[in-house]
Amino acid sequence: MTFRATILTLYPEMFPGPLGVSLAGKALDAGTWSLDTCNIRDHGVGAHRAVDDTPAGGGPGMVMRADVLGNALGAVLEENDPRPRLLMSPRGTPLTHDMVRDLAAGPGALIVCGRFEGVDERVIEGRGLKEISIGDYVLSGGEIAAMVLIDACVRLLPGVMGAEDSGTEESFETGLLEYPHYTRPQEWEGRAIPDVLTSGHHKQIADWRRAEAERLTRARRPDLWAALQKSRGSDASEKP
């Protein structure tokens, strides 16, 4: 099964962009995943192919029209298409590694890239779009956010990363941030590689890495640390 991404956007020329190089680009060339784009403006109304209008009730900016986006979705949706329908939006559910892992294990995704002040709520409800956010900030549009989501998924597809265990020790895989990394030279500007990492003692190395991951998580992501502690408490309470 090939992971298939379909992007609905006003700027199809932005794709594949960064997704066409490095790991994602090689996997795209190899057919591990596929990418299609649909220009929403092709379904615009009137002589100027309008895709937006003023917000009902007044207010600043413009809103993407439900009829235009609905028609664009109809043009790319296949009968019984099993792929989730996503809308990149700052008010959406935060994208997490667990979510990425689930998406990567599926058939792909249909991704709507919003623009302007937002999208008419009726098309979100009527077409079952799930809103996804990549962070608590606002971008000019959903295209870059869509690239972030796709890149995170593609790198988890079988064969994309070189070593099978490349993705198993990364940040978020164990609920912790990743431990620090070092490589040659042994010393750089008076800073040496920690002795334990050159000791050849695998258990001591594993223990050091775990301790460092916990230290970084406590300091930088107290939310993750609290969730991990809560999970550990639940696991302990369930033991007979």
C-alpha positions as CSV (number, residue, x, y, z in Angstrom):
1,M,0.0,0.0,0.0
2,T,1.4,3.4,-1.0
3,F,0.8,6.4,1.3
4,R,-1.1,8.9,-0.8
5,A,-1.4,12.6,0.0
6,T,-3.8,14.9,-1.8
7,I,-3.4,18.6,-1.2
8,L,-6.1,21.1,-1.8
9,T,-4.5,24.6,-2.0
10,L,-4.6,27.9,-3.7
11,Y,-0.9,27.5,-4.4
12,P,-0.1,24.1,-5.9
13,E,3.2,25.4,-7.1
14,M,4.4,25.3,-3.5
15,F,4.5,21.5,-3.7
16,P,6.4,19.2,-3.5
17,G,8.8,22.0,-2.3
18,P,10.9,20.6,0.6
19,L,9.1,17.3,0.2
20,G,10.9,16.7,-3.1
21,V,14.4,16.5,-1.5
22,S,16.2,14.4,1.1
23,L,14.4,11.4,2.6
24,A,10.9,12.4,1.5
25,G,12.1,13.2,-2.0
26,K,13.9,9.9,-2.5
27,A,10.8,8.1,-1.2
28,L,8.6,10.1,-3.5
29,D,10.8,9.2,-6.5
30,A,10.8,5.5,-5.4
31,G,7.0,5.4,-5.3
32,T,6.9,4.8,-1.5
33,W,4.4,7.6,-1.3
34,S,2.6,9.8,-3.8
35,L,1.5,13.4,-3.9
36,D,-1.3,15.1,-5.8
37,T,-2.5,18.7,-5.7
38,C,-5.8,20.3,-6.5
39,N,-6.0,24.0,-7.2
40,I,-9.0,25.3,-5.2
41,R,-9.2,28.3,-7.5
42,D,-10.1,26.0,-10.4
43,H,-13.5,25.7,-8.6
44,G,-13.9,29.4,-7.9
45,V,-17.1,31.3,-8.9
46,G,-17.6,34.0,-11.5
47,A,-15.2,35.5,-14.1
48,H,-12.5,36.0,-11.5
49,R,-12.7,32.5,-9.9
50,A,-13.5,33.9,-6.5
51,V,-12.8,31.5,-3.6
52,D,-13.6,33.8,-0.7
53,D,-16.1,36.3,0.6
54,T,-16.7,38.7,3.5
55,P,-17.6,37.0,6.9
56,A,-21.2,36.8,7.8
57,G,-21.9,39.0,10.7
58,G,-19.1,41.4,9.8
59,G,-15.5,41.5,10.8
60,P,-12.0,41.7,9.3
61,G,-10.6,39.6,6.5
62,M,-12.2,37.1,4.2
63,V,-13.6,33.6,4.5
64,M,-13.2,30.6,2.2
65,R,-16.5,29.8,0.6
66,A,-18.2,26.5,1.4
67,D,-19.5,25.9,-2.2
68,V,-16.0,26.4,-3.7
69,L,-14.2,24.2,-1.3
70,G,-17.0,21.7,-1.4
71,N,-16.7,21.4,-5.2
72,A,-12.9,21.1,-4.9
73,L,-13.3,18.3,-2.4
74,G,-15.8,16.6,-4.7
75,A,-13.3,16.7,-7.5
76,V,-10.6,14.7,-5.7
77,L,-12.6,12.5,-3.3
78,E,-13.0,9.0,-4.7
79,E,-15.9,6.7,-3.9
80,N,-15.3,5.1,-0.4
81,D,-12.0,7.0,-0.1
82,P,-10.7,5.7,3.3
83,R,-8.2,8.5,3.8
84,P,-8.8,11.0,6.6
85,R,-9.9,14.5,5.6
86,L,-7.7,17.0,7.3
87,L,-7.8,20.8,7.5
88,M,-4.7,22.6,8.7
89,S,-5.9,25.2,11.1
90,P,-4.5,27.0,14.2
91,R,-7.6,26.1,16.1
92,G,-7.2,22.4,15.4
93,T,-6.2,19.4,17.5
94,P,-2.4,19.6,18.1
95,L,-0.4,17.3,15.9
96,T,1.4,14.7,18.0
97,H,3.8,11.9,17.3
98,D,1.1,9.3,18.1
99,M,-1.2,11.0,15.5
100,V,1.6,11.0,13.0
101,R,2.3,7.3,13.6
102,D,-1.3,6.4,13.1
103,L,-1.5,8.4,9.9
104,A,1.7,6.8,8.6
105,A,0.2,3.4,9.1
106,G,-2.8,4.3,7.0
107,P,-3.5,4.9,3.3
108,G,-2.5,8.6,3.4
109,A,-4.5,11.8,3.9
110,L,-6.5,14.4,2.0
111,I,-5.3,17.8,3.3
112,V,-7.0,21.1,2.9
113,C,-4.8,24.2,3.2
114,G,-6.8,27.0,4.6
115,R,-6.2,30.7,3.8
116,F,-7.6,34.1,4.8
117,E,-9.5,34.3,8.1
118,G,-10.7,30.7,7.9
119,V,-13.0,28.3,6.2
120,D,-16.8,28.4,6.2
121,E,-17.9,26.1,9.1
122,R,-20.5,24.4,6.9
123,V,-18.0,22.7,4.7
124,I,-16.0,21.6,7.7
125,E,-19.1,19.9,9.1
126,G,-20.5,18.8,5.8
127,R,-17.4,17.1,4.5
128,G,-16.1,15.8,7.9
129,L,-12.9,17.7,8.0
130,K,-10.7,17.2,11.0
131,E,-8.8,20.3,12.0
132,I,-5.1,19.9,12.8
133,S,-2.7,22.4,14.2
134,I,1.1,22.2,14.2
135,G,1.5,24.8,17.0
136,D,0.1,27.8,18.8
137,Y,0.9,30.4,16.2
138,V,-0.7,31.6,12.9
139,L,0.9,31.0,9.5
140,S,-0.1,32.8,6.2
141,G,-1.7,29.5,5.1
142,G,-1.9,25.8,5.6
143,E,0.6,24.8,3.0
144,I,3.7,24.8,5.3
145,A,1.7,23.1,8.0
146,A,0.7,20.4,5.5
147,M,4.4,19.9,4.6
148,V,5.3,19.5,8.2
149,L,2.6,16.8,8.7
150,I,3.5,14.9,5.5
151,D,7.2,15.0,6.2
152,A,6.6,13.6,9.7
153,C,4.5,10.8,8.3
154,V,6.7,9.9,5.3
155,R,9.9,9.4,7.4
156,L,8.0,6.7,9.3
157,L,7.1,4.7,6.2
158,P,8.9,1.4,5.9
159,G,12.3,1.7,4.2
160,V,12.4,5.5,4.2
161,M,14.9,5.8,7.1
162,G,18.1,3.7,6.7
163,A,18.3,1.8,9.9
164,E,15.2,0.0,11.2
165,D,15.8,1.4,14.7
166,S,16.4,5.0,13.5
167,G,12.9,6.1,14.7
168,T,12.7,4.1,17.9
169,E,15.0,6.3,20.0
170,E,13.8,9.7,18.9
171,S,12.0,12.4,20.9
172,F,8.4,11.4,21.9
173,E,8.8,7.7,21.0
174,T,9.1,6.9,24.7
175,G,7.3,10.0,26.1
176,L,10.7,11.7,26.6
177,L,12.8,14.1,24.6
178,E,15.8,12.6,22.9
179,Y,19.2,12.4,24.7
180,P,22.2,14.5,23.6
181,H,24.3,13.2,20.7
182,Y,28.1,13.3,20.1
183,T,30.5,12.3,17.4
184,R,34.1,12.9,16.3
185,P,36.3,14.8,17.1
186,Q,36.8,13.5,20.6
187,E,37.4,17.1,21.8
188,W,36.1,20.3,20.3
189,E,36.9,23.8,21.6
190,G,37.8,22.4,25.0
191,R,34.6,20.3,25.2
192,A,35.0,16.5,25.3
193,I,32.6,13.7,24.6
194,P,31.3,12.3,27.9
195,D,33.6,9.4,29.0
196,V,30.7,7.0,29.4
197,L,29.9,7.2,25.7
198,T,33.4,5.9,24.8
199,S,33.6,3.4,27.6
200,G,32.2,0.5,25.5
201,H,29.9,-0.4,28.5
202,H,26.5,-0.7,26.9
203,K,24.4,-0.7,30.0
204,Q,26.1,2.3,31.4
205,I,25.6,4.1,28.1
206,A,21.9,3.2,28.1
207,D,21.5,4.4,31.7
208,W,23.3,7.7,30.9
209,R,21.1,8.3,27.8
210,R,17.9,7.5,29.8
211,A,19.0,9.9,32.6
212,E,19.8,12.6,30.1
213,A,16.5,12.2,28.3
214,E,14.7,12.5,31.6
215,R,16.7,15.6,32.6
216,L,16.0,17.4,29.4
217,T,12.3,16.5,29.5
218,R,11.9,17.7,33.0
219,A,13.6,21.0,32.2
220,R,12.1,21.7,28.7
221,R,8.8,20.0,28.6
222,P,7.2,19.7,32.1
223,D,3.9,18.8,30.4
224,L,5.5,15.7,28.9
225,W,7.2,14.9,32.2
226,A,3.9,15.2,34.1
227,A,2.2,12.9,31.6
228,L,4.9,10.3,31.9
229,Q,4.8,10.4,35.7
230,K,1.0,10.0,35.5
231,S,1.3,7.1,33.2
232,R,3.9,5.4,35.4
233,G,1.6,5.9,38.4
234,S,-1.3,4.3,36.5
235,D,0.9,1.4,35.4
236,A,2.0,0.8,39.0
237,S,-1.6,0.9,40.3
238,E,-2.8,-1.7,37.8
239,K,-0.2,-4.3,38.9
240,P,-1.6,-7.0,41.2
